[in-house]
Amino acid sequence: MLKPAIIWKGSPNFSSRKGYKFLAIVDHIMAGTLSGTDSWFANPASKVSSHFGVGKNGEIHQYVDLKNPAWANGGINKPAWPLLIPGVNPNYYTVSIEHEGDSGDVMPEAQYQATLALHRWLIGTLGIPVTRDNIIGHYRLDSVNKSRCPGTGFPWDRLFKDLEGGNEVLKMAVLLYTKEDYWAGVDVAVKNGNCAVFVRPADQTVPAEAMSANQLIVIGGPTTKHPNEVLLSGNNKYQTAAAVAKYLG
């Protein structure tokens, strides 16, 4: 999927992923403002962070690179989540999204569309399944202290309806071997009517939605054995760039 517009803010509060694969997206409520969260996450003394924050105006801020764990999901207290790995901090295998506002707020349309786009991109990029055990609220990890996170106003039913609707078979999709091929992928996607763009996750599996597309254009990597594949790859990045340029004409 195409990456939505994201403003990098940065936080010093992160650690090393230690090789764990992403299993889930965890949604949060800020219980405050986007600007206040920017400041709090920028403070080393806070010892807290999230990967992303979504403002009521539709702005998406990023605080921690996806290659590193943020520090939003580590507290476990009477969890109700079957994918929990015993003895392993959930920060190592989850992505965190904060949302501006308070529990019970009705999410403005601009904020909803932004978080929907962010979820779609993360699902496509990281290969996270669209299930209610792979996209969860913080309360599933801590039902005692975070029982109102992301809150009663979070649009779970609408979000899953829209995400599941996005799983219809695509006519065309672009698959990038690494994120370094992103701009080449965008150019190819534009040539094909702004079709969906996917990036292979770290374990090099192919996202199921990409594999189910009627035609799959692969950039910078080996064949996926898709029955209707266009392979734009070479032995190095220069040969790949040449293959893409030839395809674009």
C-alpha positions as CSV (number, residue, x, y, z in Angstrom):
1,M,0.0,0.0,0.0
2,L,1.1,3.6,-0.6
3,K,2.7,5.2,2.4
4,P,0.6,8.1,3.8
5,A,2.2,11.5,4.5
6,I,4.2,11.1,7.8
7,I,6.0,13.9,9.7
8,W,9.1,12.7,11.5
9,K,9.5,14.0,15.0
10,G,11.8,11.4,16.6
11,S,12.1,10.2,20.2
12,P,15.2,9.1,22.1
13,N,13.1,6.4,23.8
14,F,13.6,3.1,21.9
15,S,15.6,-0.1,22.0
16,S,16.7,-2.9,19.7
17,R,14.1,-5.3,18.2
18,K,16.2,-8.4,18.8
19,G,14.9,-10.1,15.6
20,Y,11.3,-10.5,16.5
21,K,8.7,-10.4,13.8
22,F,5.8,-7.9,14.0
23,L,2.6,-9.7,15.2
24,A,0.2,-6.8,15.9
25,I,-0.7,-3.1,15.8
26,V,-1.7,-1.7,19.2
27,D,-3.9,1.4,19.2
28,H,-3.8,3.9,22.0
29,I,-5.5,7.2,23.0
30,M,-3.2,10.1,24.0
31,A,-5.4,11.4,26.7
32,G,-4.1,14.8,25.5
33,T,-3.0,16.7,22.5
34,L,-0.7,15.9,19.6
35,S,1.7,18.7,20.4
36,G,1.8,17.6,24.1
37,T,2.6,14.1,23.0
38,D,5.4,15.3,20.7
39,S,7.0,17.1,23.7
40,W,6.5,14.2,26.1
41,F,8.0,11.6,23.7
42,A,11.0,13.9,23.0
43,N,11.9,13.9,26.7
44,P,14.3,11.1,27.7
45,A,13.0,11.4,31.3
46,S,9.5,10.3,30.2
47,K,10.8,6.9,29.3
48,V,7.9,6.4,27.0
49,S,7.2,6.5,23.2
50,S,5.1,5.2,20.4
51,H,5.9,4.6,16.8
52,F,3.2,6.9,15.5
53,G,0.7,9.6,16.6
54,V,-2.4,10.7,14.7
55,G,-3.8,14.1,15.2
56,K,-7.4,15.2,15.0
57,N,-6.5,17.3,12.0
58,G,-5.2,14.2,10.2
59,E,-1.5,14.8,10.7
60,I,0.6,11.6,11.3
61,H,3.8,12.0,13.4
62,Q,6.4,9.3,13.7
63,Y,8.6,9.1,16.8
64,V,10.4,5.7,16.4
65,D,11.7,3.9,13.3
66,L,9.9,0.6,12.7
67,K,13.3,-1.2,13.0
68,N,13.2,-0.4,16.7
69,P,10.7,-1.1,19.5
70,A,8.9,1.9,20.9
71,W,8.1,1.9,24.6
72,A,4.3,2.0,24.7
73,N,3.2,-1.6,25.1
74,G,5.5,-3.1,27.7
75,G,3.2,-3.0,30.7
76,I,1.3,-6.3,31.2
77,N,-1.5,-6.6,33.7
78,K,-4.3,-9.2,33.4
79,P,-3.9,-9.3,29.6
80,A,-6.6,-10.7,27.3
81,W,-4.5,-11.3,24.2
82,P,-3.8,-14.9,22.9
83,L,-0.8,-13.8,20.8
84,L,1.2,-12.7,23.9
85,I,4.7,-14.4,23.9
86,P,5.4,-15.5,27.5
87,G,8.4,-13.8,29.0
88,V,8.9,-11.4,26.1
89,N,8.2,-7.7,26.2
90,P,5.4,-7.0,23.7
91,N,7.3,-3.9,22.5
92,Y,9.6,-6.3,20.6
93,Y,6.8,-7.5,18.3
94,T,4.2,-4.8,18.2
95,V,3.7,-1.5,16.4
96,S,2.1,1.3,18.5
97,I,-0.2,4.1,17.2
98,E,-1.3,7.0,19.5
99,H,-4.4,9.0,18.8
100,E,-5.0,12.6,19.9
101,G,-8.0,13.1,22.2
102,D,-9.5,11.5,25.3
103,S,-11.4,8.3,25.9
104,G,-14.9,8.6,24.6
105,D,-14.2,11.3,22.0
106,V,-15.8,10.8,18.6
107,M,-12.9,10.6,16.1
108,P,-13.0,13.4,13.5
109,E,-13.2,12.3,9.9
110,A,-9.7,13.6,9.1
111,Q,-8.2,11.7,12.0
112,Y,-10.1,8.5,11.0
113,Q,-9.0,8.6,7.4
114,A,-5.4,9.2,8.5
115,T,-5.3,6.3,10.9
116,L,-7.1,4.1,8.3
117,A,-4.4,4.9,5.8
118,L,-1.7,4.3,8.3
119,H,-3.2,0.9,9.3
120,R,-3.4,-0.1,5.7
121,W,0.2,0.8,5.0
122,L,1.4,-1.0,8.1
123,I,-0.6,-4.1,7.3
124,G,0.7,-4.2,3.7
125,T,4.3,-3.4,4.7
126,L,4.6,-5.7,7.7
127,G,2.3,-8.5,6.6
128,I,0.0,-8.1,9.6
129,P,-3.3,-10.0,9.2
130,V,-6.6,-8.1,9.5
131,T,-8.0,-9.8,12.6
132,R,-9.1,-8.6,16.0
133,D,-6.1,-10.4,17.6
134,N,-3.6,-8.7,15.3
135,I,-5.1,-5.2,15.5
136,I,-5.9,-4.5,19.2
137,G,-6.4,-1.8,21.8
138,H,-3.9,-1.2,24.6
139,Y,-6.5,-2.5,27.1
140,R,-5.9,-6.0,25.7
141,L,-2.4,-5.9,27.2
142,D,-3.3,-4.1,30.5
143,S,-6.9,-4.5,31.4
144,V,-6.3,-2.9,34.8
145,N,-4.4,0.4,34.2
146,K,-5.3,0.9,30.5
147,S,-8.9,-0.2,30.5
148,R,-9.9,3.0,28.7
149,C,-7.2,2.9,26.0
150,P,-7.9,3.6,23.2
151,G,-11.4,4.3,24.7
152,T,-15.1,3.9,24.0
153,G,-14.9,6.4,21.1
154,F,-12.5,4.3,19.0
155,P,-14.2,3.2,15.8
156,W,-13.4,-0.5,15.9
157,D,-16.3,-1.8,13.8
158,R,-15.8,0.8,11.0
159,L,-12.0,0.3,11.0
160,F,-12.3,-3.5,10.5
161,K,-15.1,-3.1,7.9
162,D,-12.8,-0.8,5.9
163,L,-9.7,-2.9,6.4
164,E,-11.5,-6.1,5.4
165,G,-13.0,-4.3,2.4
166,G,-9.4,-3.5,1.4
167,N,-8.7,-7.2,1.1
168,E,-10.7,-7.6,-2.1
169,V,-8.6,-9.0,-5.0
170,L,-6.5,-6.3,-6.6
171,K,-6.1,-6.0,-10.4
172,M,-2.5,-4.9,-10.1
173,A,0.0,-4.6,-7.2
174,V,3.7,-3.6,-6.9
175,L,6.0,-5.5,-4.5
176,L,9.2,-4.0,-3.3
177,Y,12.1,-6.2,-2.2
178,T,13.3,-3.4,0.2
179,K,12.1,0.0,1.1
180,E,15.1,1.4,-0.8
181,D,13.1,0.7,-4.0
182,Y,10.2,2.9,-2.7
183,W,10.4,5.7,-5.2
184,A,10.8,3.3,-8.1
185,G,7.7,1.5,-6.8
186,V,5.8,4.7,-6.7
187,D,6.6,5.5,-10.3
188,V,5.5,2.1,-11.4
189,A,2.3,2.3,-9.3
190,V,1.5,5.7,-10.9
191,K,1.9,4.2,-14.4
192,N,-0.6,1.6,-13.4
193,G,-3.3,3.9,-12.0
194,N,-1.8,4.3,-8.5
195,C,-2.1,0.6,-7.7
196,A,-1.3,-0.8,-4.3
197,V,2.4,-0.9,-3.3
198,F,3.7,-3.5,-0.8
199,V,7.1,-4.0,0.8
200,R,8.3,-7.5,1.7
201,P,8.7,-7.9,5.5
202,A,12.1,-8.8,7.1
203,D,11.4,-12.5,6.8
204,Q,11.0,-12.1,3.0
205,T,7.5,-13.5,2.8
206,V,5.1,-12.1,0.3
207,P,2.0,-10.4,1.7
208,A,-1.1,-12.5,0.9
209,E,-3.0,-9.6,-0.6
210,A,-0.1,-8.9,-3.0
211,M,0.1,-12.5,-4.0
212,S,-3.6,-12.6,-4.7
213,A,-3.5,-9.7,-7.1
214,N,-4.3,-10.5,-10.8
215,Q,-0.8,-9.1,-11.8
216,L,2.2,-8.5,-9.6
217,I,5.1,-6.3,-10.5
218,V,8.2,-7.2,-8.4
219,I,11.0,-4.6,-8.1
220,G,14.5,-5.3,-6.9
221,G,14.1,-8.9,-5.7
222,P,13.7,-12.6,-6.8
223,T,10.7,-14.1,-8.3
224,T,7.6,-14.8,-6.1
225,K,6.4,-17.4,-8.6
226,H,3.2,-15.4,-9.0
227,P,1.4,-16.8,-12.1
228,N,1.2,-13.3,-13.7
229,E,4.5,-11.7,-12.5
230,V,6.5,-8.9,-14.1
231,L,10.0,-9.0,-12.6
232,L,12.0,-5.7,-12.7
233,S,15.2,-6.8,-11.1
234,G,18.9,-7.1,-11.8
235,N,22.1,-8.3,-10.1
236,N,22.5,-4.9,-8.4
237,K,20.6,-1.7,-7.8
238,Y,21.9,-0.2,-11.1
239,Q,20.5,-3.1,-13.2
240,T,17.2,-2.9,-11.3
241,A,17.0,0.9,-11.9
242,A,17.6,0.2,-15.6
243,A,14.9,-2.4,-15.7
244,V,12.4,0.0,-14.1
245,A,13.4,2.8,-16.5
246,K,12.8,0.5,-19.5
247,Y,9.4,-0.6,-18.1
248,L,8.4,3.1,-17.6
249,G,9.5,3.8,-21.1
